[in-house]
């Protein structure tokens, strides 16, 4: 099974600018399906998709499930805690056993960077990376791109990623995607939460959030991934908010109106003020809505769907 994207979606690093645009363009007609009274089209009828999640997830897992069901695919959800992995079975053996049941795609989240590629190299079914360690989260990057594009052209836009960049797979996917589509990209955070040498990717580095706000058109605010940290990264949550929190008071000094994104889940009062998260410049819920359309587009294209026929496909026409 191979389409406009090839067999798998492993990361935005591996896609061309044209492929990224193709996904975003294909997502556009799929947005309308979620606004219907009957939110279903038969585009993936007969396809079987396994959601294999080795890490906790709410938004990504549910968003993929909605995307799959709205395209009429048959779906199976597997959590590591309730599978043979908890009995010592390897990732590859788990996937090969599932593949023996004649599945078509695997959507996988895993705690290890590179796990999605490791699996994709060993099974014939398509693999979609739903987040692998600190490596990439490509569908989150794509939905962030679509959300920005809904409000302004991406090329030439200044986007600053603020917060825990060190542990963030979302940051890496955003950086790859934004740069390929012609945006200017910066990161901002404590030295302890910025990867060494990140400037080599082609991004600017700000040490103060006030400087980032003065420069940017868009802020993508990341949560502190406390579950991936040991002691010593920050003095305290209160101190982090005092120095790096995106607050109403700080945004009031911006020379222009900013778009505010956040991949979720949010730690209100830590990386972002509730008044900002719920304020007029926030597009956080718009991101969630776009996530379903983007994932529908990825599933459609990996299943061999023609991007030029996506408008017809949403009405149930032949692909």
C-alpha positions in Angstrom: 0.0 0.0 0.0 1.6 3.2 -1.1 0.3 6.6 -2.2 1.4 10.2 -2.5 3.4 9.9 0.7 5.0 6.5 0.1 4.4 3.6 2.5 4.7 5.3 5.9 4.5 8.7 7.7 7.5 8.7 10.1 8.4 12.4 10.4 8.3 15.7 8.6 12.1 15.5 8.3 11.6 12.9 5.6 8.9 14.8 3.6 9.4 17.3 0.9 7.7 20.7 1.0 5.4 19.6 -1.8 4.4 16.5 0.1 3.6 18.6 3.2 1.5 21.0 1.1 -0.3 18.0 -0.4 -1.3 16.8 3.0 -2.5 20.2 4.1 -4.4 20.7 0.8 -6.0 17.3 1.2 -7.1 18.1 4.7 -9.1 21.1 3.6 -12.1 19.2 2.1 -12.1 16.8 5.0 -12.7 19.6 7.5 -16.3 19.8 6.2 -17.1 16.1 7.1 -16.7 16.9 10.8 -19.4 19.6 10.5 -22.0 17.3 9.1 -24.9 15.7 11.0 -23.6 12.3 9.7 -19.9 12.4 10.0 -18.9 9.5 7.8 -17.8 8.7 4.3 -16.9 5.3 2.9 -13.4 6.2 1.7 -11.5 3.6 3.8 -14.3 1.0 4.0 -12.7 -2.5 4.2 -9.4 -1.2 5.6 -8.3 -2.3 9.1 -6.2 0.0 11.2 -4.5 -0.8 14.5 -3.9 1.9 17.1 -0.9 0.7 19.0 -0.1 3.0 21.9 2.8 2.3 24.3 2.4 5.7 26.0 -0.6 7.5 27.5 -2.5 9.7 25.1 -5.8 11.4 25.0 -6.0 13.9 22.1 -3.8 12.1 19.6 -5.4 8.6 20.2 -9.0 9.9 20.1 -8.3 12.2 17.1 -6.9 9.2 15.1 -10.0 7.1 16.2 -12.3 9.8 15.0 -10.4 10.2 11.7 -10.5 6.4 11.1 -14.2 6.0 11.9 -15.2 9.1 9.8 -13.5 7.4 6.9 -15.3 4.1 7.6 -12.2 2.1 8.5 -12.4 -0.8 10.9 -10.2 0.0 14.0 -8.6 -1.9 16.8 -7.1 -0.2 19.8 -4.2 -1.9 21.6 -2.6 -0.5 24.8 0.7 -1.9 26.0 -0.6 -2.5 29.5 -3.3 -4.8 28.1 -1.3 -6.6 25.5 1.3 -9.4 25.3 4.0 -6.7 25.5 3.4 -6.7 29.3 4.3 -10.4 29.2 7.6 -9.8 27.4 6.6 -9.9 23.7 8.7 -7.7 21.5 7.4 -4.8 19.4 8.1 -6.6 16.2 6.4 -9.8 17.3 3.4 -7.9 18.4 3.1 -6.1 15.0 3.8 -9.3 13.0 1.0 -11.1 14.8 -1.3 -8.2 14.1 -0.2 -8.2 10.5 -1.0 -11.9 10.2 -4.6 -10.9 10.8 -4.3 -8.9 7.6 -4.3 -5.4 8.8 -3.6 -2.4 6.6 -2.1 0.3 8.8 -0.5 0.7 12.3 -0.7 4.0 14.1 1.9 3.8 16.9 3.1 5.9 19.8 6.2 4.7 21.6 8.5 6.0 24.3 11.6 5.2 22.2 12.9 7.6 19.5 13.1 5.7 16.2 10.6 3.0 17.2 8.2 3.9 14.3 11.0 3.5 11.7 12.2 0.3 13.3 8.7 -1.1 12.9 8.1 0.3 9.4 11.3 -1.4 8.2 10.0 -4.8 9.4 6.4 -5.0 8.4 4.5 -4.5 5.1 1.6 -2.5 6.6 1.8 1.2 6.6 3.1 2.8 9.8 2.0 6.2 11.1 4.2 7.7 13.8 1.9 9.1 16.5 5.0 10.2 18.5 8.2 8.4 19.2 10.2 9.4 22.2 11.8 12.8 21.7 12.1 12.3 17.9 9.0 13.5 16.1 5.2 13.8 16.2 4.4 14.5 12.5 0.7 14.7 12.6 0.9 17.3 15.4 3.3 19.3 13.3 1.0 19.1 10.3 -2.1 20.2 12.2 -0.1 23.1 13.7 0.9 24.1 10.1 -2.7 23.9 8.9 -3.8 26.0 11.8 -1.2 28.7 11.1 -2.1 28.5 7.4 -5.8 29.1 8.2 -4.9 32.5 9.6 -1.9 33.7 7.6 0.6 32.5 4.9 3.3 30.3 6.4 6.1 31.6 4.2 7.7 34.5 5.9 5.8 34.1 9.2 7.9 34.2 12.3 7.1 31.3 14.6 8.7 31.0 18.1 8.5 27.7 20.0 8.5 28.5 23.7 9.2 26.1 26.5 10.6 22.6 27.0 12.1 22.1 23.5 14.6 19.6 24.8 12.1 16.8 25.5 9.6 17.8 22.7 8.9 15.7 19.7 6.3 18.4 18.7 9.1 21.0 18.5 11.2 18.9 16.1 8.3 18.2 13.8 7.3 21.9 13.8 10.8 23.0 13.1 11.2 20.7 10.1 7.8 21.5 8.7 7.9 25.3 9.2 11.4 25.7 7.7 10.4 23.6 4.6 7.4 25.9 4.0 9.5 29.0 4.3 8.7 30.3 7.8 11.3 31.9 10.1 11.6 29.8 13.3 13.0 30.5 16.7 13.0 28.7 20.1 12.9 30.2 23.5 13.4 28.6 26.9 15.9 28.0 29.8 19.3 26.8 28.6 18.6 23.6 30.5 15.6 22.9 28.2 17.1 23.8 24.8 19.1 21.1 22.9 22.7 21.8 22.4 23.5 23.0 18.9 19.8 23.5 18.0 20.9 26.6 15.9 22.3 24.1 13.4 18.8 23.3 12.3 18.4 26.9 11.1 16.5 28.4 14.1 17.2 31.4 16.2 17.5 31.2 20.0 15.9 33.6 22.5 16.8 33.5 26.2 14.0 35.8 27.3 10.3 35.3 26.5 9.9 39.0 26.1 12.3 39.0 23.2 10.5 36.1 21.6 7.2 37.9 21.9 8.6 41.1 20.4 10.0 39.1 17.4 7.2 36.6 16.6 4.0 36.5 14.7 3.1 33.1 16.2 3.9 31.5 19.6 3.7 27.7 19.9 3.8 27.2 23.7 5.1 23.8 25.0 4.3 22.2 28.3 7.0 21.1 30.7 7.4 17.4 30.2 7.9 16.6 33.9 7.5 12.9 33.3 10.7 12.9 31.1 12.7 15.0 33.6 15.0 14.3 36.5 15.7 17.0 39.1 17.6 20.1 38.1 16.1 21.3 34.9 14.2 24.2 36.5 14.3 25.7 40.1 10.5 25.3 40.5 7.2 25.5 38.5 6.5 28.9 40.1 9.9 30.3 39.0 9.4 28.9 35.5 6.1 30.7 35.2 7.6 33.9 36.6 10.4 33.9 34.0 9.0 32.1 30.9 5.2 32.0 31.4 3.2 33.4 28.5 1.0 35.9 30.2 -1.5 38.6 29.3 0.8 41.2 30.7 3.7 40.1 28.5 1.5 39.8 25.3 0.1 43.3 25.9 3.6 44.6 25.1 3.8 42.8 21.8 4.2 45.1 18.7 1.6 43.1 16.8 -1.2 40.6 17.5 0.1 37.1 18.0 -1.5 33.7 17.3 -1.1 31.4 20.3 -0.8 27.7 19.8 -0.3 24.9 22.3 -0.2 21.1 21.5 -1.7 20.1 24.8 -2.1 19.0 27.4 -1.7 22.4 29.0 -0.3 23.2 32.4 -2.2 26.3 33.2 -0.3 28.7 35.4 3.0 27.1 34.4 3.8 27.7 30.8 0.7 29.6 29.9 -1.8 31.9 31.6 -5.4 30.7 31.5 -6.4 34.2 30.3 -4.1 33.6 27.3 -5.2 30.0 26.7 -8.9 31.1 26.6 -8.3 34.5 25.1 -9.0 36.0 21.7 -5.6 35.2 20.2 -5.7 31.5 21.2 -6.3 29.0 18.4 -5.7 25.9 20.7 -9.2 24.4 20.1 -8.9 25.1 16.4 -5.8 23.0 16.5 -7.7 20.1 18.0 -10.4 20.4 15.3 -7.8 20.5 12.5 -6.1 17.4 14.0 -9.0 15.2 12.9 -8.9 16.6 9.3 -5.1 16.3 9.0 -5.2 12.7 10.2 -8.0 11.9 7.8 -5.8 13.3 5.0 -2.8 11.2 6.1 -4.9 8.0 6.3 -6.5 8.7 2.9 -3.1 9.4 1.2 -1.3 6.4 2.7 -4.2 4.2 1.6 -3.5 5.3 -2.0 -6.0 8.1 -2.3 -5.5 10.7 -5.0 -5.0 14.1 -3.5 -6.6 15.7 -6.5 -9.8 13.7 -5.8 -10.1 14.5 -2.1 -13.1 16.8 -2.7 -14.9 14.0 -4.5 -13.9 11.4 -1.9 -15.6 13.3 0.9 -18.8 12.7 -0.9 -18.1 9.0 -1.1 -17.0 8.9 -4.8 -14.5 6.4 -5.9 -10.9 7.2 -5.2 
